[in-house]
Amino acid sequence: MKHPSLYQINTRILLQERGAKIGRAATLDDITDDFLDDFVAKGFEWVWFLGVWQTGQRGREISRTRPELLAACRESLPDLRVEDICGSPFAITSYNVHKDFGGNPALARLRERLAKRGLRLLLDFVPNHVALDHPWVESHPEFFIRGTEEQLNREPQNYVRLSTSRGETIFAHGRDPYFSGWPDTLQLNYRHPSARQAMIGELERIAGQCDGVRCDMAMLEQPDVFLRTWGDRAIPADGTPPIDQPFWPEAIRQLHQKHLGFVFIAEVYWNLEWQLQQAGFDFTYDKRLYDRLHAGVARPVREHLMAQPDFQNHSTRFLENHDEPRAAAKFGPMHRAAAVITFFVPGMRFFHEGQLEGRKVHVSMHVGRRPFEPVDSHLQAFYKRLLECLQRPEVHGGDWHLWDCRPAWTGNGTWDQFIVFSWEQDDRRLIAAVNYGPTQGQCYVTLGLVGIKGKQFLLVDLLGEARYDRDGDGLAGSGLYLDLPAWGFNLFEMREQTPGKRPITQQTRLEALV
């Protein structure tokens, strides 16, 4: 589907909660059919099971002993127990399904159950680093960035000394250039040809088990970023001539030779989204839209949505994920308006588990349990209607257009708070209007939709109770008048009416009384 919907699941927490219900440790086989059927009913095409891969003892030990990681665990889980701390799912020892989850056979059975329902399976690929106890530490130490005694002494947060069968060796922790290293990981050297090919081999292993991958911090493998981070430290320790060609185009090309249609999603920041789309990624995270929405100013959001369709169609839109605070906690009164914008523009629509119920606690990736939170029934009802609207064919196969707004009267600057866009497919038309501002606002917007002149329409708000009758000449001429409260929104379905029969609406009832 052109603009698919994705639902992300924390696999560890899902199985912990399932195990609590059935009275024993749960595996992927214990995920119920009703649970999977619910994704279909909600209109999702993709399900991302985060954290299915095998992790090791070293990562778990670090999560249980590092003060800063323990503090994050306690913040999200006040009644934290040692057994709740399972280590980061991104400190991977093997791209085999975790033995506690039932291993590869259980995932294969889950994938088959998903496929029968028309659902596609997304899994993680962590290209930048591996766990401290990954087998390559022994078998292929040349795959990693090395360090010196001086670097270890000067930057103990970025290097670690490990004992191997070949003696003690200093390795670099995986990191990005703006933060200290992740202490439970080792940095792979993408200037080493064999290391790159080995990671393509890992991708091929994953591709045999799912339909797509979400690539963690995918911009870190770009040659300019990698060199800026590591410089001369990335010269292969075994004397192999370094290579500085982009990794992703070659990796994606090789994967598609064997797995046509396999989907790549990039977690990417620093304005490198377009670069990775050009490298072959099907979708890239749109953190810029997220940040601009959180800032609460409409104009930068509008300007971002003026990007070319090729960029828009390949953007992954979200209000929260496992790395970001919960939307219900972060966005406050802007939440619903931000959701209408986020999920009704082109691209992949990305929802995080718990978002639909209004969860507010951001759970650390190092724990396998979360606290109880009551469901926000009002927010749940809003998302139910939103997801129903997202199943409409025009928001997948139709044409999207951003419209210009103008002042409702001279001196009224609140028009600049509005964001208005439409979806159109054949005779199906949907108009989203959002006052993305902190005050009541008014504007006019002329709708240049095809074929509306000379016709009558009933505008029905699919996310509210408003119903208005309007003529197409007015909509295409002087325009649609909008008056919305702070952070208010409409999602109008334009229903064409029979000529000569004016529909009965709240407005016409009031006119009759007068």
Buried (B, 14 or more C-beta within 10 A) or exposed (E): EEBBBBBBBBBBBBBBBBBEEEEEEBBBEBBEEEEBEEBEEBBBBBBBBBBBBBBBEBBBBBBBEBEEBBEBBEEBBEEBEEEBBBBBBBBBBBBBBBEBBBBBEBBBBBBEBBEEEEBBBBBBBBBBBBBBBBEBBEEBBBBBBBBEEEBBEEBBEBBBEBEEEEEEBBBBBBBBEEEEBBBBBBBBBBBBBBBBEBBBEBBBBBBEBBBBBBBBBBBBBBBEBBBEBBEEBBBBBEEBEBBEEBBBBBBBEBBBEEBEEBBBBBBBBEEBBBBBBEBBBBBBBBBBBBEBBBEBBBEBBBEBBEBEEEBBBBBBBBBBBBBBBBBBBBBEEBBBBBBBBBBBBBBBBBBBBBBBBBBEBBBBBBBBBBEEBEEBEEBEEBBEEBBBBBEBEBBBBBEBEBBBBEBBEEEEEBBBBBBBBBBBBEEBBBBBBBBBBEEEBBBBBBBEBEEBEEBBBBBBBBBBEBBBBBBBEBBBEEBBEBEBEBBBBBBBBBBBBEEEEBBEBEBBEEEEEE
